[in-house]
Amino acid sequence: MTIENADNRVKAGIAGAVDAVVVAMRMHRENGNLQHTACAAMRYLTGGNARNVIQAGNTGAVDAVVAALRRHSGTAVLQAFACGALRNLTGNIGYDTLGKGNAGAVEAVVQAMRRHSNDQVLQTRASGALRNLTRRVAANRTLAVNAGAIEVAVAAMHTHASVAELQERACGVLRNLSSSIAESKNLAGNADAVEAVVAALRGHPRSAEVQETACVALYFLIKGNDENKRLARRAGARALAKAALQAHHATEKVVEEAQDLLQQLL
């Protein structure tokens, strides 16, 4: 009922569906089939619905979803739905209520990515969740770096190079982690993050979203890091930034980020 119908999501929220799903997840933690269905329902209920996201935060949905990730780590489909739910729950809507990471969400998502590296859907949703979790909360960025988020994000980019949505989200993770934690730049360089971001620029020239986010990620990866700058130059970042300017000259954010990247590459 709720999958593709925004009105039905609103009605479901008003009817108490969000609360009911969280209660069921708490009462039946060991039931894999129920947890799978509940994570799917939570993902759909919170997709673009501010009221349901806030309600979910107030009823402890993040804790319930993370518990499902931990207890049923071997079930890829459940993990994918859970990561999708966490992406919704930690997005811009209601973020102040939900984005604290105290439920172990960061580590659980990294573990899901590590365990199910070949699952494209899971990797895409998990990258989105990890990007949102590390966007605003400094403590989550530290947790992510320590848990190996850079390595799993880069691995996802290598394994699923043709998926533009994943590339954009994973670049967002690298952007967040390299923008404020100095030591993460060295870790990223060692994990081939620079080359992965350059490959994303090269592989998705028509995607304004990939071009913008990749330019920002590369900007922070090379800022103040001579070795990463050398790697970026050698990989062809300058030519790709110029190509982004030309291909997306009418997209203000791409132009701005590509110009800033070119300045860093001097």
N, C-alpha and C positions, 0 to 999 in steps of 0.2 A: 504493500500500500504506500509506503513512504519513500520508495526508492527514487522516483523521478518526479515527484509531485510536491512542490514547496508548500502548498496549502495543506496537504495531508500531514506534513511534518509539523506545521503549526498546530493543527487539530490534535495530533498525537501528543505534542508537548502539553497542551492544555488539559488533555485527558489523563495526564500523569504517566505517560509511557516512559519518559526518561527515568523517573524515580523507580518505576517498576522494574526496568532493566537492571539498574544498579542493585536493587534489593535481590533480584534473582541471582546475579553474579556473586554476591556475597554469600548467599545461602547454599549455593551449589558450586563451590570452587573447584571440585574435582571432576565435575561433569564436563568433559571436553566438548561434546555436541552442544550443550547449552551455552558454554562460554563462547564457542564459535558463533552461534546464532546471535548471542547478546552483543558481541563485539561488532558484528555486521550491523545490527540494529542501531547501536550507538553511533557508528560511523554515519549511517544514513540520517539519523535524527538530528545530528549536529552539523550536517553539511550546509553551511551558509545560513544557519538559523540562530540568531543571537540569543533569543529567549531560551532555546533549548541548551545552548552552550553554557549559559550562565546557570541554568537550573542543574545541568550535569555537574558543574563545578561545585555547587552548593551541596550536592548529594554524594560527593566523593567518587565521581566517575573515573578520575585519573587513577586513583588508588586501585579501583576494581579492574581497570583495563591492564594496568601494570602487573597486577597479581595474575591475571590470565596469561600475560606474556611469559611470566616466570614459570608458572605451573605447567604450561602446555607448550614448552619451547620447541618441541619436535614437530608440531603441526603447522606447516607453512601457511595454509589458507587462513587459519585462525590468527597467526602472527601478522599476516598482511592486513586483515580487517582491524586488528588491534592497533597497528601502526597508523592506519588510516584514521581511526577514531582519535588517536593521540594528536595527529596532525590537526584535525578540526578543533580539538579541545585546547590546543596551545597556539592557535592562530591569533590574529588581531582582536577578534571578538572575545571579550571577557578574559583577555590575557592576564590581567592583574590578579584575577581569581585563581588562575590555573597554571601559570607558568613557572612555578617555584622549584620543580625538580625534586621535592622532598619525598616523593613516592618512589624514587629510583627509576624514573622514566627514562632518563638519559642512558643509563647503563643497560636497561632492558632493551631499548631500541638498538643500541650498538651490538648487543649480543644477538639480536634477531638478524641483523645484517650480516654478522659474521657467520652465523650458522646456516643461513639460507642464501648464500651469495649468488646462486644462479636463478633465483626467483625474481623475474623482472618486476612484477607487480609489487611484491613486498619491498624490493629495493627502492622503487620509486616512492611508495608511500612512506617508508621509513626515512628516506632522505628528507622528505617534506617535514616529517615530525621532528627530526633532529635539527633541521634548519630553524623551525619555529621555537624549539626549546632553547636554542643557543642564541636567539636573536637579541633578547633584551636582558637576560639574567646572567650576570657575570659568573656567578657560582656554577651555573650550568655549563658555561664554556670550559671552566677548569675541569669539571667532572667529565665532560666529553673528551677533552684532550687526554686525560689520564686513562679513560676507558678504551682509547684507540679509535676515536671517531674519525680522525684524519685518515687513518689507514683504511677503514671500511668504506669511507666516502670515495677515496681514490680507487679502491678495488671495484666499487660499483660502477664508476665512470669507465674503467677499462673494460669490464665485463659486458656492460650494456651501452656501448659507445653510440649506438644508433638511436637511442631513446632521448629525444630532446627534453622532455619533461624531467626525466631523471637527471640529465646533465645540468639543467638549470637549478634544480633543487640541491644537488650535490655541490655545485659551485657556491650556492648560498651558504652551505655548511662551512666550506673552506673560507669564504669571505668572513663569516662570523668569527671563526676560530683564529684567523690570522690578523684580525683588525685590532685586537686588544691584548693578546697574550704573546709577548715577545718570543718566548721559547718555542711557540708553536710554529713559527716561521721555519726554524731549523728542522723541526720534525717533519713539516710538510715537504721541505726540500728533499729530505731523505726518503720520503714516501712517494716520490715522483709526482707530487701534487702540481707542481708548476707545469710539467709536461702534460698532465691530464687536463688541466684547464686550457692550455694552448690547443690541445687536440679537440676540446669541445668547441672552441672558437672556429677551428678549421672544419670540423665535421658538421656544424649547424649554422652556416653563414646566413640563412634566410630567417632564422628565429631571432627576433629582436630581444626576446626574453633571455635566451642563452647568451647572446652577444653582450647585453648589458651586464648581467650577473657575472659572467666570466671575466669581463674587463675589470669589474670592481674587485673580484677575488684575486686576480693577477696583480692588480694595483697594490693591494695590501700584502700579498705574498712577497713582492719584490721591494717594497718600501723599507729602506734601512737594512736591506740584506743583499750584499753584493753578489753572493754566490747564487741566490735565486734569480737575481737580475741577469747574471751571466747565462743561466739555464734558459730563461725566457727569451733572451736575445737569440741564443743558439737554436731554439726551437721555432723561431720565426714569428715571435709575438708582435714585432713592430709592423711587419707587412699585414698581419691579420687585423691589427687595430686600425690601420689605414683602410683596409677593405671594409671593416665594419662602419667606418665613417662614411664611406662612399655608398654602401648598400642601404644604410639606414639614416641617410642624411635628414630625413623628415621626422625622425624619432628623437626627440630632445634628450631623453635619458641616455640613449645609446651614444649620441654625439658627445655628451658631457663626459661619460665614463671613458670612452675611447680616447678622447683628448687628454684626460687626466693620466691615463695609462701611458700614452705616448710621451708625456712629460717625464714620467718616472723612468721610462726606458732610455732617456738621453744619457 
